[in-house]
Amino acid sequence: MVRRLVYHNPTASPSAKPFLFRENEMILLVTMSLDPHTDLVVDALREIGVPFFRYNTDLADQYGIEISLDGGSIISRKTNKIVHLETVRSVWVRRRAVPSSLKNVADGYIQYLEEQWNLFTGILLSAINGSALWVNHPLSYEVSKNKLHQLKVARGLGLLVPSTCITNAPEIFLQLVSQQERILYKPVSSSVIDEGKKAIYANLIDADTLPSQAVIDGLAVSPSIFQSYIEKQYELRITVVGSKVFAARINSQDSEVSHVDWRRYDFDNVRHEPATLPKEVEQKCLALMNKLSLHCGAIDMIVTPNNEYVFLEVNANGQWAWIELLTGLPISKEIAKLLVSPF
């Protein structure tokens, strides 16, 4: 007989139903030690009063991990807290990294050990209870990183998208510049370089602002995304959690700093505020997440001067903590509710 434990939310109304957890059942948070997003969700889970286990992958060597054909476990060497993988109720794969202590290993072994840890983490995740809720499943996450696939799915759902070309050919790039008044450059994947110390942002290019010939020639070894430049009235960061949609308006055009890319943050001059989406746009956002098999993600859109909504991309692990802090949108509480919800 499976023993069930009952957890009551102390902040809920007296008529609210309690959460039922099986004995030893836990929510697993796969993240890193310095992640404010996870901190906010941890606070929300504590407020609800349900058991969870935080696994900081950058400190993985501080845990004892055991995996077999029948399951496995993770135990914190610091607290002796343990989670059994076969009893994981839901898992939030927020951040993955190799142990930071690898920087102290001899150079000749770092690449080898990084590969071992990356594969080991994949094996660990594959041992999790098959009926667990994934936010998000690693396979869905990998598929969703394909930006061309995202754009095709969005267009198929009736969302407007920019014309897009992904190329490593300098001659194609020059042809695009000659055909369009202005184009936007974006990296194909992660924009972080120099061990996380720098970021590559979207850049506006026209015939008068061509990069140097050396940079153009370098495109051959650096495939890049080029899109038609869309004039903006403002931008939207739309965080979808389950069936809930949290839209934030980013008034990026109020500052020259963030005019092309709002990630060049200018918080003193760029207002962030809650926004209400047209019902049709909201439904298409939910349909997009469903098509991509994502339970959570951050969608970026432009609203043009003609009030057209243009989809740019979705990030399955997109940042949202600053949006919550600036707008009060209860994103972390909704993620906590989603993780509690399966049973």
C-alpha positions in Angstrom: 0.0 0.0 0.0 1.4 3.4 -1.0 1.4 5.9 1.8 0.2 9.4 0.9 1.2 12.6 2.7 -1.1 15.6 2.7 0.3 19.2 2.3 -1.9 22.2 3.0 -1.1 25.6 1.5 -1.1 27.9 4.6 -2.0 30.9 2.4 -4.9 29.3 0.6 -8.5 29.6 1.4 -10.0 27.1 3.8 -12.0 25.4 1.0 -8.9 24.9 -1.2 -7.9 21.3 -1.8 -4.7 20.0 -0.2 -1.8 18.6 -2.3 -1.4 14.9 -2.1 2.2 13.5 -2.3 3.2 9.9 -2.2 5.7 8.9 0.5 9.3 10.0 -0.4 7.9 11.9 -3.4 9.7 15.1 -4.3 10.0 17.9 -6.8 13.5 18.0 -8.4 15.0 21.3 -9.4 18.0 20.9 -11.7 19.8 24.2 -11.7 22.9 26.1 -10.6 23.9 27.6 -7.3 23.7 31.2 -8.4 20.3 31.4 -10.2 17.8 34.0 -8.9 15.0 32.3 -11.0 15.4 29.1 -8.9 15.6 31.1 -5.7 12.2 32.7 -6.5 10.6 29.3 -7.2 12.1 27.8 -4.1 10.5 30.6 -2.1 7.2 29.8 -3.7 7.5 26.1 -3.1 8.3 26.7 0.6 5.2 28.9 0.8 3.1 26.1 -0.5 4.8 23.7 1.8 5.8 20.8 -0.5 9.0 18.8 -0.5 11.6 19.6 -3.1 15.3 18.9 -3.8 17.6 21.4 -5.4 20.4 19.9 -7.4 23.1 22.5 -8.3 24.9 21.1 -11.3 27.8 23.5 -10.9 28.4 21.9 -7.5 27.7 18.3 -8.6 30.8 17.0 -6.9 29.2 18.0 -3.6 26.5 15.4 -4.1 26.6 11.6 -4.0 24.9 10.3 -7.2 24.0 6.7 -7.8 22.2 5.4 -10.9 21.2 1.8 -11.8 18.8 0.0 -14.1 16.1 0.4 -11.6 16.4 4.1 -10.7 18.9 6.0 -8.6 19.3 8.8 -6.0 21.0 12.1 -5.3 22.2 12.9 -1.8 23.5 16.2 -0.7 26.8 15.6 1.2 26.2 18.9 3.0 22.7 18.3 4.3 22.2 14.5 3.8 18.9 15.3 2.1 18.1 12.6 -0.5 15.9 12.3 -3.6 15.1 9.0 -5.2 14.8 9.4 -8.9 12.0 6.9 -9.3 9.8 8.9 -6.9 10.3 12.3 -8.6 6.9 13.9 -9.0 8.1 16.7 -11.4 11.4 18.1 -12.5 12.3 21.6 -13.6 15.5 21.5 -15.7 16.4 25.1 -15.3 20.2 25.2 -15.8 22.9 22.6 -16.5 26.6 22.9 -16.0 29.7 20.9 -15.3 31.2 21.2 -11.8 33.0 24.5 -11.4 35.8 22.6 -9.6 37.0 21.3 -12.9 38.8 24.6 -13.4 41.3 23.2 -10.9 42.0 20.1 -13.0 45.1 19.8 -15.2 44.4 21.2 -18.7 44.8 17.9 -20.5 41.9 16.4 -18.6 39.3 19.2 -18.6 37.7 18.4 -21.9 37.6 14.7 -21.0 35.9 15.4 -17.7 33.5 17.9 -19.1 32.3 15.3 -21.6 32.0 12.7 -18.8 29.9 15.1 -16.7 27.6 16.2 -19.6 26.9 12.6 -20.4 26.5 11.6 -16.8 23.9 14.4 -16.3 22.0 13.1 -19.3 22.0 9.6 -17.8 20.8 10.9 -14.5 17.9 12.7 -16.1 17.0 9.5 -18.1 16.7 7.6 -14.8 13.9 9.9 -13.5 10.4 8.4 -13.0 8.8 8.0 -16.4 5.5 9.5 -15.3 7.1 12.7 -13.9 6.2 16.1 -15.3 9.1 17.7 -17.2 9.6 21.5 -17.3 11.0 21.1 -19.9 11.9 17.7 -21.2 15.6 17.7 -22.5 14.6 16.4 -25.9 11.9 19.1 -26.3 14.4 21.7 -25.2 17.0 20.6 -27.8 14.4 20.6 -30.6 13.2 24.1 -29.5 16.6 25.6 -29.8 16.4 25.3 -33.6 15.3 28.9 -34.4 14.4 28.1 -38.0 12.0 25.4 -36.7 10.5 27.8 -34.2 9.8 30.4 -37.0 8.3 27.7 -39.3 6.0 26.5 -36.5 5.0 30.1 -35.6 4.3 30.9 -39.2 2.2 27.8 -39.6 0.1 28.9 -36.7 -0.6 32.2 -38.4 1.9 34.4 -36.5 3.8 37.1 -38.4 7.6 36.4 -38.6 10.5 38.3 -40.1 12.0 37.1 -43.4 15.0 35.1 -42.3 18.2 33.7 -43.9 20.8 31.6 -42.0 24.1 31.5 -43.9 27.9 31.2 -43.6 28.4 32.7 -47.1 29.8 36.2 -47.3 28.4 36.7 -50.8 24.9 35.8 -49.6 25.2 38.3 -46.8 26.3 41.1 -49.2 23.4 40.2 -51.5 20.9 40.5 -48.6 22.3 44.0 -47.7 21.9 45.1 -51.3 18.3 43.8 -51.5 17.0 45.2 -48.2 17.3 48.6 -46.7 18.2 47.3 -43.2 18.8 43.8 -41.9 19.4 42.5 -38.4 22.2 40.2 -37.4 21.8 37.5 -34.7 23.9 34.5 -33.6 22.5 31.1 -34.3 22.6 29.9 -30.7 24.0 31.2 -27.4 25.3 34.7 -27.6 27.7 34.3 -24.6 31.4 34.3 -25.3 34.7 34.6 -23.4 33.6 32.2 -20.7 30.4 34.1 -20.0 32.1 37.5 -19.7 30.7 39.0 -22.9 27.5 38.7 -24.9 26.8 39.2 -28.6 23.6 41.2 -29.2 21.5 41.7 -32.3 23.0 44.4 -34.5 21.5 46.5 -37.2 23.3 46.5 -40.6 22.7 48.6 -43.7 24.8 49.6 -46.7 26.3 52.5 -44.8 27.3 50.5 -41.7 28.9 47.3 -43.2 31.4 45.6 -41.0 35.0 45.3 -42.0 36.0 43.0 -44.9 37.7 40.8 -42.3 34.5 40.4 -40.4 32.6 39.6 -43.6 35.1 37.0 -44.6 34.9 35.6 -41.1 31.3 34.7 -41.7 32.5 31.6 -43.5 33.4 30.0 -40.1 30.6 31.7 -38.2 27.1 30.8 -39.4 24.7 33.6 -38.6 21.0 34.6 -38.7 20.0 37.6 -40.8 16.5 39.0 -40.7 14.5 41.9 -42.1 14.5 44.7 -39.6 11.1 45.3 -38.1 10.2 48.8 -36.9 9.0 48.7 -33.3 6.4 50.5 -31.3 7.4 48.4 -28.3 8.5 44.9 -27.5 6.9 42.0 -25.5 8.4 39.4 -23.3 5.7 36.7 -23.0 6.4 34.1 -20.4 4.2 31.0 -20.7 3.8 28.6 -17.8 1.4 25.7 -18.5 -1.8 27.3 -19.6 -1.0 30.8 -18.1 0.4 33.6 -20.2 2.3 36.5 -18.6 3.0 39.3 -21.0 5.3 42.2 -20.2 5.6 45.3 -22.3 9.2 46.5 -22.8 9.3 50.1 -24.0 12.7 49.6 -25.7 12.2 52.5 -28.1 12.4 55.0 -25.2 16.2 54.6 -25.1 18.9 54.6 -27.8 20.7 52.0 -25.8 18.0 49.4 -26.2 16.6 50.6 -29.5 17.8 47.6 -31.5 18.1 45.0 -28.8 16.4 45.4 -25.3 19.0 43.1 -23.8 21.3 46.1 -23.9 19.5 47.0 -20.6 18.7 50.6 -19.7 16.4 50.1 -16.7 16.5 53.8 -15.8 14.9 54.8 -19.1 13.0 51.8 -20.3 9.7 51.1 -18.6 8.5 47.5 -18.1 4.8 47.0 -17.4 2.2 44.2 -17.5 0.5 43.9 -20.9 -2.7 42.3 -22.2 -2.4 40.4 -25.4 -5.2 40.1 -28.0 -7.0 36.8 -27.3 -5.9 35.5 -30.8 -2.3 36.2 -30.1 -2.4 34.6 -26.7 -4.0 31.4 -28.1 -1.3 31.2 -30.8 1.4 31.5 -28.1 -0.2 28.6 -26.2 -0.5 26.6 -29.5 3.2 27.3 -30.2 4.3 25.9 -26.8 2.1 22.9 -27.4 3.6 22.2 -30.8 7.1 22.5 -29.4 6.1 20.3 -26.4 7.2 23.0 -23.9 5.5 23.6 -20.5 7.4 26.8 -19.9 9.2 29.3 -22.0 9.7 32.9 -22.9 8.5 34.3 -26.2 9.8 37.5 -27.7 7.6 39.6 -29.9 7.6 43.1 -31.5 4.5 45.2 -31.8 4.9 47.4 -34.8 3.7 51.1 -35.2 0.7 49.5 -37.1 -0.1 47.3 -34.0 1.0 44.1 -35.8 2.4 41.4 -33.5 5.6 39.8 -34.9 7.1 36.7 -33.4 10.8 36.6 -33.1 11.7 33.5 -31.0 11.0 31.4 -28.0 13.5 30.4 -25.3 12.6 27.3 -23.3 14.9 28.5 -20.5 14.3 32.2 -21.0 15.0 34.6 -18.2 12.0 36.1 -16.4 13.1 37.1 -12.9 13.7 40.7 -13.8 10.2 40.8 -15.4 8.6 39.6 -12.2 10.6 42.0 -10.1 9.8 45.0 -12.3 6.1 44.2 -13.1 4.9 42.1 -10.2 3.7 39.3 -12.6 3.6 36.2 -10.4 5.7 33.9 -12.7 7.6 32.1 -10.0 4.4 31.2 -8.1 2.9 29.8 -11.3 5.9 27.7 -12.0 5.7 26.3 -8.4 2.0 25.5 -8.9 2.8 23.8 -12.2 5.4 21.6 -10.5 3.0 20.7 -7.8 0.1 20.0 -10.2 0.6 16.5 -11.8 -1.2 14.5 -9.2 
